[in-house]
Amino acid sequence: MGSSEILPNRSEIGYKSFSPTIDRFTLLVLSILGILAFPKIEELLEPSMGAISGLMTMCGLITVIPLIATSVGKMYVRIRA
């Protein structure tokens, strides 16, 4: 973790070096929000999904949270460049 290399699916913007810190911070915050929102989302899915609503909520959060964190990181880099 000592070196700051370009993250996957990112292009170099000029000669500036960007740290993945914002991606990590966003991932942490979104993970905490996902944990807090889990019971509410599961409750909303319960009528239509039944017993597997918890599993579906978990799979959805595991898929969506990293996608949103990556999008926020890319947007931050574009704004800062």
C-alpha positions, 0 to 999 in steps of 0.5 A: 500500500505504500505506492499510489498507482493508478486504480483500475479503469482510470485514466491519467489526468495530466501530470497529477498523482491521485490517491485512492484515499477518497475511494476508500473513505467513500467505500467505508461510509457507504458500507456503514450506511448499508449496514444501517439501512439493511433492516429497512431494505429487508423489511421492504423486500419481505412481502415480495421476496419472503424468506430470502429477502435478507439474502437478496438485500445482502447481495444487492448491497454487496453489488451496489456499494462498490459501484457507487464508491467507484463512481464517487471516486471518479467524479472527485478525480474529474472535478479536482483535475 
